[in-house]
Amino acid sequence: MIPTSPPTPIPLRVGVLASGRGSNVQAILDAIAGGRLAATVSVVISDVVGAFALERARRAGVPAACIDPKGFSGKQGYERALAEALRAHGVELVALAGYMRVCGPELLAAFPGRILNIHPSLLPSFPGLHVQRQAIEHGVRFSGCTVHFVDAGVDTGPIVAQAVVPVLDEDTEETLAARILRQEHRVYPHAIRLFAEGRLRLQGRRVLVDAAAPGAGDHALIQPPLPA
């Protein structure tokens, strides 16, 4: 079970796991540099040798490391090394940013209730891979992205924040993915900030946000749009 997020001494020390280009790594770094997120990225770790996420970290003066799963006999040993590296950098929250592995018991136990992930769909719809293609094939009118706490399932943890993107008739998998990605870069630093400020608490499967914006429940999105 995900506990209530405790108030964390500022700045929150974040460890980021990434497998690829790391655009969400950059979004977190930019939010910190721009004063929109009172946190520090203590380390960026990739499971892929040469992942560009590591270069983004180095350019920002952030420690970067590759821990290659191929160097271990099994997932347990790999995740134990991962957890040790995160602890060595004083990490308080783990942010998955395009990390293409399912977190196992070793990592979940090391950071209980302290692992976030961002997924490019409106969960619980379309977990897993190729989600923009699935959204278009199913004919949904809206897609988007979801920040959620990580549990033992695949994209099944309690939802922290979501951003909604309309699906247009002319959309391809690539154009929809690009528009969703722009919203990922906005919503992920926001969700990390809510955690850092101790404003998240769990009620059943619902993540409640203390002092939510007034009037938020009055806004609705309709696609195709209503006439003016």
C-alpha positions as a printed NumPy array, in Angstrom:
array([[  0.   ,   0.   ,   0.   ],
       [  1.19 ,   3.505,  -0.815],
       [  1.404,   5.582,   2.385],
       [  0.573,   9.245,   2.685],
       [  3.478,  11.221,   1.237],
       [  5.219,  12.797,   4.231],
       [  6.47 ,  16.366,   4.142],
       [ 10.002,  16.047,   2.848],
       [ 12.818,  18.433,   3.768],
       [ 13.394,  20.845,   0.891],
       [ 14.969,  20.225,  -1.493],
       [ 13.699,  16.743,  -2.179],
       [ 16.449,  14.435,  -3.423],
       [ 15.241,  12.679,  -6.572],
       [ 16.84 ,   9.741,  -8.332],
       [ 15.767,   9.261, -11.946],
       [ 15.756,   5.965, -13.843],
       [ 15.661,   6.194, -17.645],
       [ 16.219,   3.872, -20.574],
       [ 16.291,   6.238, -23.531],
       [ 16.511,   9.838, -24.665],
       [ 15.439,  11.245, -21.311],
       [ 13.167,  14.113, -22.341],
       [ 11.348,  13.831, -19.017],
       [ 14.708,  13.881, -17.256],
       [ 15.31 ,  17.205, -18.989],
       [ 11.859,  18.47 , -18.006],
       [ 12.589,  17.748, -14.331],
       [ 16.007,  19.394, -14.552],
       [ 14.496,  22.439, -16.282],
       [ 11.746,  22.757, -13.663],
       [ 14.363,  22.748, -10.917],
       [ 16.565,  25.265, -12.741],
       [ 13.542,  27.497, -13.361],
       [ 12.498,  27.53 ,  -9.708],
       [  9.262,  25.64 , -10.348],
       [ 10.347,  22.582,  -8.367],
       [ 12.196,  22.708,  -5.043],
       [ 14.171,  19.524,  -5.54 ],
       [ 17.513,  18.285,  -6.706],
       [ 18.302,  15.392,  -9.026],
       [ 20.883,  13.434,  -7.073],
       [ 21.599,  10.852,  -9.755],
       [ 20.357,   9.624, -13.139],
       [ 20.755,   5.897, -13.736],
       [ 20.107,   4.023, -16.97 ],
       [ 19.895,   0.335, -17.736],
       [ 21.042,   1.046, -21.317],
       [ 24.641,   1.788, -22.221],
       [ 24.84 ,   5.062, -24.12 ],
       [ 21.297,   6.246, -23.277],
       [ 21.056,   9.972, -24.03 ],
       [ 19.419,  10.52 , -20.635],
       [ 22.877,  10.062, -19.116],
       [ 24.324,  12.789, -21.343],
       [ 21.541,  15.157, -20.276],
       [ 22.483,  14.529, -16.661],
       [ 26.19 ,  15.122, -17.263],
       [ 25.474,  18.397, -19.066],
       [ 23.54 ,  19.531, -15.98 ],
       [ 26.343,  18.516, -13.623],
       [ 24.31 ,  15.612, -12.221],
       [ 25.956,  12.25 , -11.432],
       [ 25.112,   9.71 , -14.13 ],
       [ 25.624,   5.959, -14.167],
       [ 24.725,   2.929, -16.233],
       [ 23.87 ,  -0.256, -14.374],
       [ 23.578,  -2.887, -17.077],
       [ 21.265,  -5.799, -16.135],
       [ 23.372,  -8.057, -18.332],
       [ 26.064,  -7.94 , -15.657],
       [ 23.859,  -9.775, -13.159],
       [ 22.605, -13.335, -12.962],
       [ 19.033, -12.264, -12.311],
       [ 16.636,  -9.414, -11.654],
       [ 17.045,  -9.589,  -7.889],
       [ 20.777,  -8.907,  -8.028],
       [ 20.319,  -6.134, -10.581],
       [ 17.675,  -4.37 ,  -8.518],
       [ 19.71 ,  -4.765,  -5.337],
       [ 22.602,  -2.95 ,  -7.043],
       [ 20.175,  -0.316,  -8.314],
       [ 18.76 ,   0.29 ,  -4.841],
       [ 22.246,   0.505,  -3.334],
       [ 23.275,   3.109,  -5.913],
       [ 20.16 ,   5.181,  -5.253],
       [ 20.69 ,   5.024,  -1.491],
       [ 24.347,   5.979,  -1.898],
       [ 23.176,   9.246,  -3.47 ],
       [ 20.689,   9.929,  -0.673],
       [ 17.645,   9.507,  -2.907],
       [ 14.267,  10.102,  -1.243],
       [ 12.023,   9.721,  -4.303],
       [ 12.606,   7.586,  -7.399],
       [ 11.175,   8.945, -10.657],
       [ 10.891,   6.576, -13.599],
       [ 11.301,   8.539, -16.83 ],
       [ 11.019,   6.209, -19.783],
       [ 12.422,   3.358, -17.704],
       [ 11.438,   0.296, -19.706],
       [ 11.512,  -2.302, -16.956],
       [  8.871,  -3.461, -14.502],
       [  9.969,  -2.758, -10.939],
       [ 10.364,  -5.938,  -8.919],
       [ 10.077,  -6.69 ,  -5.187],
       [ 13.67 ,  -5.672,  -4.411],
       [ 13.287,  -2.104,  -5.674],
       [  9.719,  -1.686,  -4.384],
       [ 10.783,  -2.768,  -0.901],
       [ 13.74 ,  -0.38 ,  -0.932],
       [ 11.539,   2.656,  -1.69 ],
       [  7.998,   1.833,  -0.516],
       [  5.54 ,   4.478,  -1.649],
       [  8.417,   6.507,  -3.055],
       [  8.512,   5.52 ,  -6.726],
       [  6.637,   7.511,  -9.379],
       [  6.166,   6.722, -13.054],
       [  4.757,   8.641, -16.004],
       [  2.802,   6.75 , -18.658],
       [  1.545,   8.152, -22.007],
       [ -2.124,   7.247, -21.664],
       [ -5.048,   7.983, -19.389],
       [ -4.751,   5.   , -17.102],
       [ -6.283,   2.573, -16.445],
       [ -6.846,   2.608, -20.22 ],
       [ -4.005,   1.322, -22.382],
       [ -1.263,   0.181, -20.018],
       [  1.951,  -1.246, -21.421],
       [  3.416,  -0.431, -24.833],
       [  2.232,   1.165, -28.11 ],
       [ -0.433,   3.119, -26.25 ],
       [ -0.935,   5.893, -28.828],
       [ -1.581,   3.286, -31.5  ],
       [ -4.098,   1.605, -29.213],
       [ -5.859,   4.906, -28.53 ],
       [ -6.255,   5.656, -32.241],
       [ -7.357,   2.12 , -33.095],
       [ -9.988,   2.192, -30.339],
       [-11.333,   5.527, -31.565],
       [-11.121,   7.31 , -28.208],
       [-11.704,  11.064, -28.277],
       [ -9.175,  11.811, -25.554],
       [ -5.81 ,  10.433, -24.576],
       [ -3.072,  11.937, -22.417],
       [ -0.601,  10.98 , -19.74 ],
       [ -0.689,   9.757, -16.156],
       [  1.672,  10.074, -13.212],
       [  1.147,   7.233, -10.78 ],
       [  2.76 ,   5.532,  -7.829],
       [  4.478,   2.3  ,  -8.823],
       [  3.299,  -1.026,  -7.479],
       [  3.973,  -4.634,  -8.478],
       [  1.73 ,  -4.467, -11.564],
       [  2.253,  -2.913, -14.985],
       [  0.97 ,   0.696, -14.828],
       [ -1.537,  -0.252, -12.108],
       [ -0.522,   1.965,  -9.181],
       [ -2.619,   4.765,  -7.643],
       [ -2.97 ,   7.79 ,  -9.907],
       [ -1.438,  11.107,  -8.802],
       [ -2.051,  13.399, -11.792],
       [ -3.246,  13.275, -15.39 ],
       [ -3.153,  15.565, -18.413],
       [ -5.749,  15.204, -21.159],
       [ -5.014,  15.575, -24.888],
       [ -7.693,  15.428, -27.613],
       [ -7.306,  12.761, -30.27 ],
       [ -7.784,  14.392, -33.679],
       [ -9.204,  12.674, -36.751],
       [ -5.951,  13.222, -38.643],
       [ -3.709,  11.998, -35.828],
       [ -1.052,   9.377, -36.381],
       [  0.696,   7.469, -33.642],
       [  3.612,   9.916, -33.953],
       [  1.627,  13.168, -33.884],
       [ -0.451,  12.062, -30.907],
       [  2.675,  10.909, -29.061],
       [  4.342,  14.287, -29.644],
       [  1.403,  16.232, -28.203],
       [  1.169,  13.92 , -25.201],
       [  4.895,  14.257, -24.578],
       [  4.59 ,  18.038, -24.284],
       [  2.076,  17.532, -21.486],
       [  4.276,  14.92 , -19.796],
       [  6.943,  17.602, -19.464],
       [  4.452,  19.789, -17.596],
       [  2.656,  17.302, -15.382],
       [  5.612,  15.207, -14.123],
       [  7.456,  18.054, -12.335],
       [  4.068,  19.16 , -10.947],
       [  3.411,  15.708,  -9.464],
       [  6.908,  15.558,  -7.964],
       [  6.297,  18.959,  -6.381],
       [  3.059,  17.736,  -4.797],
       [  4.96 ,  14.8  ,  -3.305],
       [  7.777,  17.029,  -2.044],
       [  5.287,  19.335,  -0.34 ],
       [  3.615,  16.422,   1.467],
       [  0.275,  17.133,  -0.198],
       [ -0.547,  13.588,  -1.324],
       [ -2.534,  11.114,   0.772],
       [ -4.063,   7.77 ,  -0.105],
       [ -7.732,   6.912,   0.444],
       [ -8.378,   3.44 ,  -0.908],
       [ -6.998,   3.593,  -4.446],
       [ -7.505,   7.357,  -4.669],
       [ -4.617,   9.759,  -4.213],
       [ -6.08 ,  12.907,  -2.642],
       [ -4.336,  16.249,  -2.993],
       [ -4.445,  18.649,  -0.058],
       [ -5.374,  22.231,  -0.955],
       [ -6.392,  21.424,  -4.525],
       [ -7.125,  24.355,  -6.836],
       [-10.594,  25.842,  -6.169],
       [-13.19 ,  25.411,  -8.897],
       [-11.278,  22.616, -10.611],
       [-14.404,  20.446, -10.714],
       [-16.282,  22.959, -12.893],
       [-14.115,  22.434, -15.952],
       [-14.977,  19.872, -18.642],
       [-13.317,  18.825, -21.901],
       [-15.512,  17.804, -24.828],
       [-14.256,  16.354, -28.111],
       [-15.467,  17.097, -30.789],
       [-15.923,  20.574, -29.29 ],
       [-19.379,  22.003, -28.681],
       [-20.327,  24.916, -30.955],
       [-19.497,  28.339, -29.55 ]])
